[in-house]
Amino acid sequence: MTQILEIRDLKALAKRRVPKLFFDYADSGAWTEGTYRANEEDFAKIKLRQRVLVDMSNRSLETTMIGHKVSMPVALAPTGLTGMQHADGEMLAAQAAEAYGIPFTLSTMSICSIEDVASVTTKPFWFQLYVMREREFVLNLIDRAKAAKCSALVLTLDLQILGQRHKDLRNGLSAPPRMTPKHLWQMATRPRWCMKMLGTKRRTFRNIVGHAKSVTDLSSLGAWTNEQFDPQLSWKDVEWIKERWGGPLILKGILDPEDAKMAAKTGADAIVVSNHGGRQLDGAPSSISMLPRIVDAVGHHIEVHIDGGIRSGQDVLKAIALGAKGTFIGRPFLYGLGAMGKEGVTLALDIIRKEMDVTMALCGKRNIADVSRDILAE
Ligand SMILES: Cc1cc2nc3c(=O)[nH]c(=O)nc-3n(C[C@H](O)[C@H](O)[C@H](O)COP(=O)(O)O)c2cc1C
């Protein structure tokens, strides 16, 4: 096996170890995947400023995100079906993040439930909320996150309706996977994955089944999610959600300065500049290309975070240089998880941390707090 030195190596290994339909679910964007590609490509266009003969000793990446101490400005993004990349995936990723001293965000559409993750962690994690039409279910979900002592609510705003991802339709994606000859073959060729999956009882959307009124078994779930995302979600809804939750609130999925201004007015603690990893509006600009404008518009009023296309510690540093206070990574940790379970998530974080640390030093900085636009080349 080749040495694993960068996130790309973890992706290649995940591709060999995760059944095609679930690997493709992670490695996909909407329609032409143009925005998905742009998220990564636009980071590469930003150049760094090399400095020499400055003291590079005693470096620190420690900072805060919404006031929470983090060992580096990176959080694990909420991702659906993570427990299908690897058995018990959300529990393992949460443990890796906790050991690393960074936030883990559990998706509403996770396989392991809020309670599952709480049972294997000792520090609070963050919970991501999708607002469904069945309001009783949403209220209950918020209360469950509170009961599990989640320390921030991440409210996703950019998925009122679902973007179309061709790969998922062609693969006939579902959780658990259907037992057609094609799906059976995809799994049979990934025996490690199968063995682990047979060893867990967590194979469906455990935040939902048994909690939402209309979902009693798996066959009704697909129909439920299609119908349930609320296309009428509005800024008014943010108010009651904020009130019901009563804790730190992060608004995720802002890509436009006007929306950023609206978000800042809600009194939320942070926004995440995001296009959902290129999975929703194909043709939208990359997250990193919109970051400077959004920071200029609201950076003095609200903390600005970003996700989309981060594949290295250099990318994190570039985002911080352009004014982000924190970043989220989705696919990098999913590839680590699919490749090697918890150890793979830790390895993904190690890779990013080391790249960030060395890059910061070679740009002549010792502390992440001192990183600003002046580390970027003209
Ligand atoms: C497989 C997958 C599933 C996702 N599921 C969710 C989700 O359930 N809720 C959500 O708010 N965002 C979801 N996202 C978006 C991520 O939170 C994040 O915005 C995106 O992955 C960042 O881009 P990156 O993967 O390039 O780091 C998902 C992304 C991926 C790749």
The ligand as an SDF file (V2000), in Angstrom:
LIG
                    3D

 31 33  0  0  0  0  0  0  0  0999 V2000
  -21.6690   13.1490    1.9880 C   0  0  0  0  0  0  0  0  0  0  0  0
  -22.0920   14.5000    2.4740 C   0  0  0  0  0  0  0  0  0  0  0  0
  -23.2420   14.6190    3.2320 C   0  0  0  0  0  0  0  0  0  0  0  0
  -23.6250   15.8680    3.7230 C   0  0  0  0  0  0  0  0  0  0  0  0
  -24.7240   15.9530    4.5330 N   0  0  0  0  0  0  0  0  0  0  0  0
  -25.0220   17.1400    5.1260 C   0  0  0  0  0  0  0  0  0  0  0  0
  -26.0330   17.2260    6.1050 C   0  0  0  0  0  0  0  0  0  0  0  0
  -26.6650   16.2430    6.4460 O   0  0  0  0  0  0  0  0  0  0  0  0
  -26.2870   18.4370    6.6410 N   0  0  0  0  0  0  0  0  0  0  0  0
  -25.5930   19.5670    6.2810 C   0  0  0  0  0  0  0  0  0  0  0  0
  -25.8430   20.6480    6.8120 O   0  0  0  0  0  0  0  0  0  0  0  0
  -24.5960   19.5020    5.3770 N   0  0  0  0  0  0  0  0  0  0  0  0
  -24.2960   18.3250    4.7930 C   0  0  0  0  0  0  0  0  0  0  0  0
  -23.2520   18.2480    3.8990 N   0  0  0  0  0  0  0  0  0  0  0  0
  -22.4650   19.4640    3.6060 C   0  0  0  0  0  0  0  0  0  0  0  0
  -21.2960   19.5940    4.5790 C   0  0  0  0  0  0  0  0  0  0  0  0
  -21.7420   19.9290    5.8610 O   0  0  0  0  0  0  0  0  0  0  0  0
  -20.3050   20.6630    4.1260 C   0  0  0  0  0  0  0  0  0  0  0  0
  -21.0070   21.8470    3.8600 O   0  0  0  0  0  0  0  0  0  0  0  0
  -19.4960   20.2560    2.9130 C   0  0  0  0  0  0  0  0  0  0  0  0
  -19.1810   18.8930    2.9560 O   0  0  0  0  0  0  0  0  0  0  0  0
  -18.2040   21.0610    2.8600 C   0  0  0  0  0  0  0  0  0  0  0  0
  -17.4860   20.7540    1.7230 O   0  0  0  0  0  0  0  0  0  0  0  0
  -16.2530   19.7160    1.6780 P   0  0  0  0  0  0  0  0  0  0  0  0
  -16.8610   18.3550    1.6820 O   0  0  0  0  0  0  0  0  0  0  0  0
  -15.6120   20.0600    0.3820 O   0  0  0  0  0  0  0  0  0  0  0  0
  -15.3840   19.9530    2.8840 O   0  0  0  0  0  0  0  0  0  0  0  0
  -22.8650   17.0130    3.3920 C   0  0  0  0  0  0  0  0  0  0  0  0
  -21.7110   16.8780    2.6130 C   0  0  0  0  0  0  0  0  0  0  0  0
  -21.3150   15.6380    2.1680 C   0  0  0  0  0  0  0  0  0  0  0  0
  -20.0440   15.5250    1.3640 C   0  0  0  0  0  0  0  0  0  0  0  0
  1  2  1  0
  2  3  1  0
  2 30  2  0
  3  4  2  0
  4  5  1  0
  4 28  1  0
  5  6  2  0
  6  7  1  0
  6 13  1  0
  7  8  2  0
  7  9  1  0
  9 10  1  0
 10 11  2  0
 10 12  1  0
 12 13  2  0
 13 14  1  0
 14 15  1  0
 14 28  1  0
 15 16  1  0
 16 17  1  0
 16 18  1  0
 18 19  1  0
 18 20  1  0
 20 21  1  0
 20 22  1  0
 22 23  1  0
 23 24  1  0
 24 25  2  0
 24 26  1  0
 24 27  1  0
 28 29  2  0
 29 30  1  0
 30 31  1  0
M  END
$$$$
